[in-house]
């Protein structure tokens, strides 16, 4: 989409698409494509699009977001029930809903969730309330069922068939879920729509694995929620915003900064800090924006107290905070009562930061797999590169483990990929790194920051700083005995079908074929359950019956959705167990919520 459109609330898009006649709905995807090629101009909070020589479309976004259907106006003869208004809403980014009683939502900013800029500290009065019932309300049960049906229809169609109409149905279900008190599943549904649009628009940032994970979360949450109670229900409901609690005075030491660039149109930076006991805290500046904001946010001042430190400076300095407020996930609040001034920092190899690297790697992985922050603090020796489907990644030796280090973000505006390419030219280099665990059957992590190759007292934020050839040491001999990682178990036979279904829909698995060979191979490796799930997935996809006149009746999409969900959940849990085993971590992991 080439138009610079303001974000549109999900309920607005759903309302405009629902108002179309069946004939216009069939033309909606073509209308979205046509609108992308039309000239537009932005004037303050208004965007005007020239539909043709005589017709103009206007989007009014006071505050930067279109929040009502009346804010999209068209001058054609069919307005207000015209195709143009629905096409514009379907082409625009999806706005993040705001709490009813709070002007600025404050979820924890992480690279795999939609973050929002740091702001005033306010308690969460709408989520995780002690007055919430221990069982789902009738509205929540209805919302979960509507969400399951909408997500199953998307899975049935695949990315090619899930056009603007099916996306609008999923957005409507997301809006209903949010007002029913189910923010987790609502956010996951919005993520599915965002990934669908990226796939259909050939966005290079699109990742099939991310679409599969979001779709699995939507279907899994909707399936489990009606029968859940107590703590499980609270986790499935989720929270709309993070509550902040007073935490007194803090003495923090900067660790590193990372850029944030999400598929939902948010960008900025997050700086990680630690106190003397090794507890991690984050400071963020993430708002609606694109790659330019992700690159430039590191040089903006952090919004805590009176400090003038930028995020880049804070990652190498320290912070003394009084009257601190902290969310359960470690995010620092920036309320009026918070005071902060610059303090001295510490190098990674000095106390207290050196203690983060002293924890055994297996314990760090166990913490990451059981709901931690996902960060790993590792000492590695670079040994070479290995080719993967998404591109080359570094091979490194980590306490005898052959570790794969991949780029945390492949966007060309961010230097992750270029930095990894330069580091691959220096085998034998020993580095202290910060990475984020990437659960897979092989030891794998996403590289975020590293020692400077020539100055161990300095570090590089690999998503913000660019390495130069002059920064690299002379090539050293790789450790003897280093070798590529061993072949993984054939679980990919099932995982590939799960991804194919998410991408191409039920029909791609309904073609005549024999899955028995794959099932037998899985059984020989001890994955008999995976073989049964694969057989059921193919059987459900091909299950078509005929009526008394010999005509094909509609497929049972609920059976297929359930079979796909079982296979997707199985591969996720086996990957977690294999990941723990590969790192030597505790394999007794609780099931993921």
C-alpha positions as semicolon CSV with decimal commas, in nm:
position;residue;x (nm);y (nm);z (nm)
1;X;0,000;0,000;0,000
2;X;0,161;0,324;-0,117
3;X;-0,094;0,561;0,039
4;X;-0,002;0,742;0,359
5;X;-0,326;0,671;0,543
6;X;-0,398;0,727;0,912
7;X;-0,477;0,423;1,129
8;X;-0,843;0,318;1,132
9;X;-1,014;0,158;1,430
10;X;-1,107;-0,211;1,369
11;X;-1,476;-0,145;1,445
12;X;-1,488;0,124;1,174
13;X;-1,350;-0,109;0,907
14;X;-1,592;-0,385;1,010
15;X;-1,890;-0,147;1,003
16;X;-1,811;-0,009;0,656
17;X;-1,753;-0,354;0,504
18;X;-2,072;-0,491;0,659
19;X;-2,268;-0,203;0,505
20;X;-2,172;-0,308;0,150
21;X;-2,408;-0,500;-0,072
22;X;-2,305;-0,856;-0,170
23;X;-2,214;-0,730;-0,518
24;X;-1,982;-0,460;-0,380
25;X;-1,823;-0,702;-0,135
26;X;-1,705;-0,913;-0,427
27;X;-1,533;-0,605;-0,569
28;X;-1,376;-0,487;-0,244
29;X;-1,029;-0,639;-0,293
30;X;-1,008;-0,491;-0,641
31;X;-1,117;-0,158;-0,495
32;X;-0,837;-0,167;-0,238
33;X;-0,581;-0,237;-0,510
34;X;-0,716;0,042;-0,731
35;X;-0,713;0,291;-0,446
36;X;-0,343;0,226;-0,383
37;X;-0,256;0,380;-0,719
38;X;-0,450;0,704;-0,670
39;X;-0,284;1,034;-0,570
40;X;-0,336;1,158;-0,216
41;X;-0,246;1,462;-0,008
42;X;-0,228;1,512;0,367
43;X;-0,346;1,836;0,524
44;X;-0,306;1,823;0,900
45;X;-0,536;1,552;1,032
46;X;-0,709;1,504;0,696
47;X;-0,601;1,284;0,404
48;X;-0,765;1,346;0,065
49;X;-0,756;1,084;-0,210
50;X;-0,851;1,157;-0,572
51;X;-1,065;0,855;-0,662
52;X;-1,112;1,001;-1,013
53;X;-1,125;1,343;-1,172
54;X;-1,459;1,428;-1,013
55;X;-1,463;1,225;-0,690
56;X;-1,256;1,274;-0,378
57;X;-1,236;1,066;-0,061
58;X;-1,147;1,219;0,275
59;X;-1,027;1,055;0,596
60;X;-1,046;1,274;0,907
61;X;-0,820;1,158;1,188
62;X;-0,830;1,397;1,484
63;X;-0,553;1,284;1,715
64;X;-0,404;1,075;1,435
65;X;-0,666;0,796;1,428
66;X;-0,996;0,744;1,244
67;X;-1,236;0,642;1,519
68;X;-1,579;0,663;1,352
69;X;-1,730;0,568;1,018
70;X;-1,849;0,926;0,967
71;X;-1,486;1,038;0,959
72;X;-1,444;0,872;0,616
73;X;-1,638;1,068;0,355
74;X;-1,676;1,017;-0,017
75;X;-1,819;1,240;-0,287
76;X;-1,947;0,968;-0,519
77;X;-2,315;0,909;-0,594
78;X;-2,334;0,583;-0,393
79;X;-2,202;0,738;-0,071
80;X;-2,228;0,671;0,216
81;X;-2,271;0,301;0,124
82;X;-2,006;0,311;-0,145
83;X;-1,711;0,086;-0,211
84;X;-1,455;0,366;-0,174
85;X;-1,506;0,421;0,200
86;X;-1,472;0,051;0,281
87;X;-1,169;0,019;0,053
88;X;-0,993;0,309;0,224
89;X;-1,059;0,161;0,569
90;X;-0,938;-0,181;0,454
91;X;-0,619;-0,032;0,309
92;X;-0,529;0,177;0,615
93;X;-0,321;0,054;0,909
94;X;-0,515;-0,090;1,201
95;X;-0,542;0,146;1,497
96;X;-0,475;0,022;1,846
97;X;-0,795;0,057;2,051
98;X;-0,768;0,284;2,354
99;X;-0,915;0,206;2,696
100;X;-1,251;0,361;2,760
101;X;-1,141;0,557;3,067
102;X;-0,773;0,614;2,992
103;X;-0,644;0,839;2,714
104;X;-0,312;0,658;2,660
105;X;-0,276;0,277;2,669
106;X;0,048;0,152;2,822
107;X;0,120;-0,211;2,730
108;X;0,471;-0,345;2,782
109;X;0,678;-0,259;2,472
110;X;0,849;-0,564;2,331
111;X;0,957;-0,634;1,970
112;X;0,699;-0,913;1,928
113;X;0,404;-0,713;2,069
114;X;0,249;-0,380;1,981
115;X;0,414;-0,125;2,210
116;X;0,313;0,228;2,300
117;X;0,520;0,521;2,416
118;X;0,593;0,557;2,784
119;X;0,345;0,784;2,956
120;X;0,165;0,858;3,280
121;X;0,131;0,580;3,534
122;X;-0,229;0,474;3,589
123;X;-0,356;0,152;3,745
124;X;-0,542;-0,098;3,532
125;X;-0,903;-0,075;3,638
126;X;-1,051;-0,283;3,357
127;X;-0,839;-0,599;3,360
128;X;-0,736;-0,853;3,619
129;X;-0,987;-0,699;3,856
130;X;-1,060;-0,894;4,176
131;X;-1,431;-0,855;4,097
132;X;-1,404;-1,048;3,770
133;X;-1,597;-1,377;3,778
134;X;-1,404;-1,704;3,791
135;X;-1,591;-1,834;3,489
136;X;-1,643;-1,675;3,144
137;X;-1,946;-1,450;3,114
138;X;-2,208;-1,524;2,847
139;X;-2,076;-1,230;2,643
140;X;-1,724;-1,368;2,660
141;X;-1,839;-1,714;2,552
142;X;-2,023;-1,561;2,257
143;X;-1,724;-1,345;2,167
144;X;-1,491;-1,647;2,182
145;X;-1,720;-1,848;1,955
146;X;-1,745;-1,561;1,705
147;X;-1,368;-1,529;1,708
148;X;-1,321;-1,903;1,652
149;X;-1,560;-1,900;1,356
150;X;-1,391;-1,596;1,198
151;X;-1,041;-1,739;1,245
152;X;-1,150;-2,081;1,111
153;X;-1,283;-1,908;0,798
154;X;-0,946;-1,736;0,751
155;X;-0,765;-2,068;0,791
156;X;-1,002;-2,229;0,543
157;X;-0,926;-1,962;0,281
158;X;-0,552;-1,910;0,339
159;X;-0,374;-1,583;0,272
160;X;-0,476;-1,569;-0,095
161;X;-0,845;-1,613;-0,014
162;X;-0,857;-1,408;0,306
163;X;-0,936;-1,075;0,144
164;X;-1,080;-0,758;0,290
165;X;-1,419;-0,916;0,369
166;X;-1,279;-1,201;0,583
167;X;-1,034;-0,957;0,743
168;X;-1,324;-0,729;0,837
169;X;-1,508;-1,020;0,998
170;X;-1,200;-1,097;1,207
171;X;-1,170;-0,729;1,303
172;X;-1,536;-0,724;1,405
173;X;-1,476;-1,029;1,623
174;X;-1,170;-0,855;1,772
175;X;-1,376;-0,546;1,858
176;X;-1,645;-0,762;2,020
177;X;-1,382;-0,952;2,218
178;X;-1,220;-0,634;2,345
179;X;-1,543;-0,476;2,470
180;X;-1,629;-0,813;2,631
181;X;-1,309;-0,801;2,838
182;X;-1,086;-1,027;2,623
183;X;-0,793;-0,805;2,522
184;X;-0,550;-1,092;2,460
185;X;-0,746;-1,262;2,187
186;X;-0,844;-0,924;2,038
187;X;-0,477;-0,826;2,003
188;X;-0,392;-1,162;1,845
189;X;-0,674;-1,124;1,593
190;X;-0,548;-0,780;1,491
191;X;-0,202;-0,933;1,449
192;X;-0,348;-1,199;1,216
193;X;-0,511;-0,930;0,998
194;X;-0,187;-0,732;0,989
195;X;0,006;-1,040;0,876
196;X;-0,257;-1,121;0,614
197;X;-0,226;-0,773;0,468
198;X;0,152;-0,800;0,466
199;X;0,133;-1,136;0,286
200;X;-0,115;-1,017;0,026
201;X;0,084;-0,696;-0,028
202;X;0,416;-0,881;-0,074
203;X;0,563;-0,692;0,219
204;X;0,925;-0,809;0,269
205;X;0,871;-0,795;0,646
206;X;0,606;-1,068;0,627
207;X;0,693;-1,395;0,800
208;X;0,477;-1,705;0,760
209;X;0,587;-1,831;1,103
210;X;0,449;-1,513;1,265
211;X;0,113;-1,553;1,089
212;X;0,098;-1,917;1,198
213;X;0,177;-1,828;1,559
214;X;-0,086;-1,552;1,571
215;X;-0,352;-1,773;1,412
216;X;-0,267;-2,055;1,652
217;X;-0,304;-1,820;1,949
218;X;-0,643;-1,694;1,829
219;X;-0,786;-2,040;1,767
220;X;-0,629;-2,190;2,080
221;X;-0,751;-1,912;2,310
222;X;-1,100;-1,913;2,162
223;X;-1,120;-2,292;2,196
224;X;-1,000;-2,306;2,558
225;X;-1,165;-1,998;2,702
226;X;-1,527;-2,122;2,738
227;X;-1,419;-2,412;2,963
228;X;-1,148;-2,237;3,163
229;X;-1,165;-2,107;3,521
230;X;-0,950;-1,929;3,777
231;X;-0,589;-1,840;3,691
232;X;-0,611;-2,009;3,350
233;X;-0,909;-1,791;3,259
234;X;-0,729;-1,478;3,379
235;X;-0,432;-1,561;3,154
236;X;-0,660;-1,627;2,856
237;X;-0,848;-1,302;2,910
238;X;-0,525;-1,102;2,922
239;X;-0,489;-0,742;3,033
240;X;-0,563;-0,425;2,843
241;X;-0,288;-0,227;3,009
242;X;-0,002;-0,277;3,250
243;X;-0,057;-0,168;3,612
244;X;0,230;0,017;3,776
245;X;0,335;-0,025;4,139
246;X;0,568;0,197;4,346
247;X;0,921;0,059;4,371
248;X;1,104;0,325;4,573
249;X;1,451;0,430;4,464
250;X;1,646;0,246;4,196
251;X;2,010;0,255;4,086
252;X;2,021;0,130;3,730
253;X;2,302;0,046;3,487
254;X;2,250;0,062;3,110
255;X;2,279;-0,266;2,919
256;X;2,183;-0,205;2,556
257;X;1,921;-0,047;2,331
258;X;1,725;-0,213;2,054
259;X;1,507;-0,063;1,781
260;X;1,141;-0,160;1,765
261;X;0,970;-0,187;1,426
262;X;0,643;-0,377;1,426
263;X;0,415;-0,494;1,147
264;X;0,129;-0,302;1,310
265;X;0,285;0,037;1,237
266;X;0,470;0,114;1,561
267;X;0,836;0,209;1,584
268;X;1,089;0,341;1,834
269;X;1,347;0,211;2,077
270;X;1,364;0,018;2,403
271;X;1,660;0,048;2,639
272;X;1,734;-0,232;2,885
273;X;1,888;-0,161;3,224
274;X;1,973;-0,368;3,533
275;X;2,005;-0,298;3,902
276;X;2,276;-0,426;4,136
277;X;2,086;-0,755;4,193
278;X;2,053;-0,826;3,821
279;X;1,682;-0,741;3,787
280;X;1,604;-0,601;3,442
281;X;1,408;-0,282;3,373
282;X;1,310;-0,122;3,041
283;X;1,263;0,235;2,921
284;X;1,077;0,278;2,594
285;X;0,982;0,536;2,335
286;X;0,752;0,363;2,088
287;X;0,477;0,536;1,890
288;X;0,307;0,501;1,550
289;X;0,576;0,535;1,285
290;X;0,799;0,362;1,034
291;X;1,164;0,267;0,988
292;X;1,280;0,630;1,019
293;X;1,140;0,653;1,369
294;X;1,296;0,320;1,467
295;X;1,638;0,444;1,358
296;X;1,604;0,792;1,509
297;X;1,439;0,705;1,841
298;X;1,770;0,602;1,996
299;X;1,888;0,963;1,982
300;X;1,577;1,100;2,157
301;X;1,586;1,178;2,527
302;X;1,435;0,919;2,759
303;X;1,110;1,037;2,913
304;X;1,178;0,976;3,280
305;X;1,232;1,254;3,532
306;X;1,458;1,543;3,440
307;X;1,732;1,346;3,269
308;X;1,848;1,456;2,925
309;X;2,003;1,118;2,840
310;X;1,918;0,969;2,503
311;X;1,841;0,599;2,472
312;X;2,180;0,543;2,309
313;X;2,356;0,723;2,596
314;X;2,154;0,545;2,864
315;X;2,258;0,207;2,724
316;X;2,617;0,296;2,823
317;X;2,551;0,508;3,133
318;X;2,346;0,477;3,450
319;X;2,031;0,620;3,604
320;X;1,934;0,705;3,959
321;X;1,555;0,700;3,999
322;X;1,348;0,806;4,300
323;X;0,975;0,749;4,335
324;X;1,001;0,479;4,068
325;X;0,692;0,297;3,941
326;X;0,734;-0,037;3,766
327;X;0,499;-0,266;3,574
328;X;0,496;-0,645;3,637
329;X;0,710;-0,688;3,323
330;X;0,977;-0,445;3,443
331;X;0,876;-0,138;3,249
332;X;0,960;0,191;3,419
333;X;0,678;0,443;3,448
334;X;0,717;0,815;3,382
335;X;0,458;0,966;3,611
336;X;0,474;1,316;3,754
337;X;0,621;1,191;4,082
338;X;0,915;1,008;3,923
339;X;1,257;1,173;3,945
340;X;1,564;1,055;3,756
341;X;1,916;1,185;3,703
342;X;2,219;1,059;3,517
343;X;2,464;0,835;3,704
344;X;2,777;0,642;3,618
345;X;2,742;0,323;3,421
346;X;2,932;-0,005;3,417
347;X;3,096;-0,211;3,145
348;X;2,963;-0,560;3,076
349;X;3,270;-0,719;3,233
350;X;3,239;-0,514;3,552
351;X;3,014;-0,561;3,850
352;X;2,720;-0,561;3,877
353;X;2,651;-0,634;3,507
354;X;2,907;-0,914;3,487
355;X;2,678;-1,123;3,708
356;X;2,427;-1,152;3,425
357;X;2,679;-1,360;3,228
358;X;2,769;-1,572;3,532
359;X;2,433;-1,755;3,533
360;X;2,460;-2,097;3,362
361;X;2,328;-2,094;3,007
362;X;2,086;-2,381;3,071
363;X;1,928;-2,189;3,359
364;X;1,891;-1,882;3,138
365;X;1,715;-2,088;2,869
366;X;1,482;-2,246;3,126
367;X;1,388;-1,898;3,248
368;X;1,326;-1,777;2,892
369;X;1,105;-2,076;2,808
370;X;0,891;-2,042;3,119
371;X;0,775;-1,685;3,074
372;X;1,090;-1,479;3,130
373;X;1,208;-1,183;2,926
374;X;1,371;-1,415;2,670
375;X;1,717;-1,255;2,696
376;X;2,033;-1,466;2,701
377;X;2,372;-1,337;2,818
378;X;2,636;-1,550;2,647
379;X;3,011;-1,575;2,595
380;X;3,072;-1,711;2,245
381;X;3,349;-1,775;1,993
382;X;3,255;-1,716;1,630
383;X;3,318;-2,019;1,410
384;X;3,160;-1,944;1,072
385;X;2,823;-1,925;0,901
386;X;2,542;-2,159;0,805
387;X;2,274;-2,110;0,543
388;X;1,908;-2,113;0,647
389;X;1,588;-2,054;0,454
390;X;1,577;-1,690;0,570
391;X;1,946;-1,628;0,493
392;X;2,287;-1,691;0,646
393;X;2,337;-1,681;1,022
394;X;2,644;-1,692;1,242
395;X;2,774;-2,012;1,394
396;X;2,935;-1,977;1,735
397;X;3,070;-2,203;2,004
398;X;2,904;-2,145;2,344
399;X;3,040;-2,371;2,619
400;X;3,065;-2,659;2,375
401;X;2,729;-2,594;2,210
402;X;2,714;-2,505;1,841
403;X;2,491;-2,198;1,848
404;X;2,319;-2,023;1,559
405;X;2,298;-1,643;1,588
406;X;2,048;-1,480;1,352
407;X;1,947;-1,120;1,285
408;X;1,678;-0,991;1,521
409;X;1,511;-0,796;1,238
410;X;1,571;-0,823;0,862
411;X;1,441;-0,478;0,769
412;X;1,701;-0,311;0,543
413;X;1,678;0,017;0,738
414;X;1,820;-0,157;1,045
415;X;2,187;-0,269;1,048
416;X;2,135;-0,613;1,203
417;X;2,195;-0,810;0,885
418;X;2,495;-0,601;0,772
419;X;2,658;-0,634;1,115
420;X;2,616;-1,011;1,116
421;X;2,768;-1,027;0,769
422;X;3,077;-0,839;0,891
423;X;3,110;-1,051;1,207
424;X;3,105;-1,365;0,994
425;X;3,435;-1,247;0,842
426;X;3,609;-1,277;1,180
427;X;3,601;-1,646;1,283
428;X;3,776;-1,720;1,609
429;X;3,670;-1,388;1,765
430;X;3,552;-1,418;2,124
431;X;3,256;-1,198;2,212
432;X;3,024;-1,136;2,503
433;X;2,674;-1,098;2,355
434;X;2,311;-1,036;2,445
435;X;2,061;-1,238;2,242
436;X;1,695;-1,332;2,252
437;X;1,608;-1,702;2,259
438;X;1,448;-1,831;1,941
439;X;1,280;-2,161;2,042
440;X;1,371;-2,428;1,789
441;X;1,502;-2,786;1,793
442;X;1,855;-2,647;1,752
443;X;2,031;-2,394;1,979
444;X;1,936;-2,066;1,812
445;X;1,911;-1,704;1,926
446;X;1,857;-1,357;1,778
447;X;2,162;-1,136;1,825
448;X;2,086;-0,797;1,983
449;X;2,414;-0,655;2,116
450;X;2,780;-0,758;2,139
451;X;3,121;-0,656;2,266
452;X;3,314;-0,427;2,037
453;X;3,552;-0,671;1,862
454;X;3,855;-0,448;1,933
455;X;3,748;-0,293;2,265
456;X;3,600;-0,533;2,523
457;X;3,514;-0,237;2,748
458;X;3,264;-0,105;2,490
459;X;2,961;-0,269;2,333
460;X;2,760;-0,229;2,015
461;X;2,381;-0,217;1,983
462;X;2,364;-0,419;1,662
463;X;2,024;-0,279;1,559
464;X;2,145;0,081;1,590
465;X;2,527;0,090;1,551
466;X;2,701;-0,005;1,228
467;X;3,022;-0,205;1,234
468;X;3,304;-0,112;0,998
469;X;3,576;-0,335;0,853
470;X;3,827;-0,143;1,064
471;X;3,643;-0,258;1,379
472;X;3,720;-0,624;1,309
473;X;4,028;-0,798;1,450
474;X;4,260;-1,007;1,236
475;X;4,100;-1,344;1,153
476;X;4,177;-1,608;1,415
477;X;4,171;-1,985;1,390
478;X;3,829;-2,133;1,463
479;X;3,820;-2,376;1,758
480;X;3,910;-2,730;1,669
481;X;3,621;-2,971;1,651
482;X;3,360;-2,709;1,560
483;X;3,105;-2,846;1,317
484;X;2,763;-2,755;1,185
485;X;2,470;-2,845;1,398
486;X;2,337;-3,200;1,358
487;X;2,033;-3,285;1,152
488;X;1,710;-3,223;1,335
489;X;1,432;-3,473;1,391
490;X;1,180;-3,487;1,103
491;X;0,915;-3,285;1,285
492;X;0,931;-3,050;0,986
493;X;0,708;-3,299;0,803
494;X;0,420;-3,192;1,027
495;X;0,530;-2,830;1,074
496;X;0,548;-2,777;0,698
497;X;0,184;-2,886;0,657
498;X;0,078;-2,653;0,939
499;X;0,248;-2,361;0,764
500;X;0,113;-2,461;0,423
501;X;-0,242;-2,460;0,555
502;X;-0,198;-2,116;0,714
503;X;-0,063;-1,983;0,385
504;X;-0,273;-2,156;0,120
505;X;-0,579;-2,274;0,312
506;X;-0,749;-2,610;0,351
507;X;-0,747;-2,694;-0,020
508;X;-0,368;-2,727;-0,041
509;X;-0,390;-3,031;0,190
510;X;-0,700;-3,172;0,020
511;X;-0,523;-3,266;-0,302
512;X;-0,491;-3,641;-0,361
513;X;-0,176;-3,775;-0,204
514;X;-0,042;-4,025;0,041
515;X;0,076;-3,902;0,379
516;X;0,144;-4,256;0,501
517;X;0,516;-4,239;0,418
518;X;0,560;-3,921;0,620
519;X;0,360;-4,070;0,906
520;X;0,571;-4,384;0,909
521;X;0,890;-4,178;0,905
522;X;0,770;-3,973;1,202
523;X;0,685;-4,297;1,382
524;X;1,034;-4,439;1,326
525;X;1,180;-4,134;1,503
526;X;0,943;-4,177;1,799
527;X;0,684;-3,919;1,687
528;X;0,387;-4,153;1,651
529;X;0,151;-3,884;1,778
530;X;0,282;-3,644;1,512
531;X;0,208;-3,906;1,248
532;X;-0,150;-3,944;1,370
533;X;-0,197;-3,567;1,372
534;X;-0,063;-3,545;1,017
535;X;-0,305;-3,814;0,898
536;X;-0,598;-3,639;1,067
537;X;-0,499;-3,304;0,917
538;X;-0,501;-3,448;0,565
539;X;-0,822;-3,639;0,631
540;X;-1,001;-3,331;0,764
541;X;-0,884;-3,124;0,467
542;X;-1,013;-3,381;0,216
543;X;-1,340;-3,451;0,397
544;X;-1,609;-3,351;0,146
545;X;-1,945;-3,524;0,120
546;X;-2,227;-3,492;-0,132
547;X;-2,598;-3,432;-0,094
548;X;-2,870;-3,656;-0,236
549;X;-2,829;-3,489;-0,576
550;X;-2,456;-3,561;-0,588
551;X;-2,349;-3,204;-0,522
552;X;-2,059;-3,127;-0,291
553;X;-2,171;-2,987;0,042
554;X;-1,962;-2,721;0,219
555;X;-1,655;-2,853;0,395
556;X;-1,657;-2,897;0,772
557;X;-1,421;-2,610;0,851
558;X;-1,458;-2,670;1,225
559;X;-1,311;-3,019;1,196
560;X;-1,025;-2,888;0,986
561;X;-0,962;-2,595;1,221
562;X;-0,951;-2,830;1,521
563;X;-0,714;-3,071;1,344
564;X;-0,488;-2,782;1,241
565;X;-0,491;-2,635;1,592
566;X;-0,395;-2,971;1,744
567;X;-0,106;-3,009;1,500
568;X;0,012;-2,648;1,552
569;X;0,001;-2,679;1,930
570;X;0,184;-3,011;1,919
571;X;0,469;-2,875;1,706
572;X;0,501;-2,571;1,934
573;X;0,528;-2,783;2,250
574;X;0,768;-3,034;2,094
575;X;0,984;-2,747;1,968
576;X;0,996;-2,609;2,322
577;X;1,099;-2,946;2,463
578;X;1,360;-3,004;2,192
579;X;1,490;-2,650;2,247
580;X;1,532;-2,718;2,620
581;X;1,711;-3,045;2,545
582;X;1,940;-2,883;2,287
583;X;2,053;-2,622;2,540
584;X;2,072;-2,872;2,827
585;X;1,793;-2,689;3,010
586;X;1,523;-2,839;3,232
587;X;1,282;-3,021;2,996
588;X;1,001;-3,023;3,256
589;X;0,832;-2,713;3,124
590;X;0,476;-2,606;3,204
591;X;0,235;-2,588;2,908
592;X;0,226;-2,252;2,735
593;X;-0,082;-2,038;2,789
